[in-house]
């Protein structure tokens, strides 16, 4: 049985809003990304995982516990970063973090201080006067310092600058090394490409794709772009038996797809041609997901 199972989850708010027949399986110890544009249904799904919403149909099970019926028990080993952060009271950041540790009965204050220094968080500031970025940092410190076995995060890097975002991604990798399970929604493709093991894509409340990120990072079918110096070489190459992806005749450019096993054969063929340049077109999750959306539409 998977660590987290979402089975045919449906919450219909009317007028096409909500989530519809969502099914996912997340294994223990993996970083699982959940991608979609704003309004796609990411937050609704996560709120069901936290037991904040009751589904119209289907269920969410975490570590064999029903997330709705056993929400209090599930929260004992879950840390959560909501999409919209509103801290209770008017305590300082330090007071909030200590309160969270006391209420959850877990965590390390020393680790919280280390994380605060790393993220440049001023813990003496009142939480109500914090900027969006500082509130986000406080929530991140609280989540990581709690030492929970499951982290559920809804757009956790919102409000962070690029440097802090990179630090956050490094923290995620360290949590994975500890065996933690992480479920993270995002609309920033580079984030999920860098850290996630698998990614689910949601559009208008419906699942459209789940992909293993190894296929994106280590794709053996490469795209190469080449430009020839002469029309004669350009036309001669087109007569060879390669899988042509795109041709830009005006620029004497050819894009081909080729498996890694065949790259030496290509290099040998190109020795007889006069090239302006030859370059691999790197694959990315953003390109992949753009293609998925186009095909789905």
Buried (B, 14 or more C-beta within 10 A) or exposed (E): EBBBBBBEBBBBEEEEEBBBEBEBBBEEBBBBBBBBEEEBBBBBBBBBBBBBBEBEEBBBBBBEBBBBEBBEBBBEBBBBBBBEBEBEEEBBBBBBBBBBBEEBEBBBEEBBBBBBEBBEBEBEBBBEEBEEBBBBBBBBBBBBBBBBBBBBBBBBBBBBEEEBBBBBBEBBEEBBEEEBBBBBBBBBBEBBBBBBBBBBBBBBBBBBBBBEBEEBEEBEEBBBBBBBEEEEBBEEBBEEEBEEBEBEEEEBBBBBBBEEEEBEEBEEEBEEBEBEEBEEBEBBBBBBBEEBBEEEE
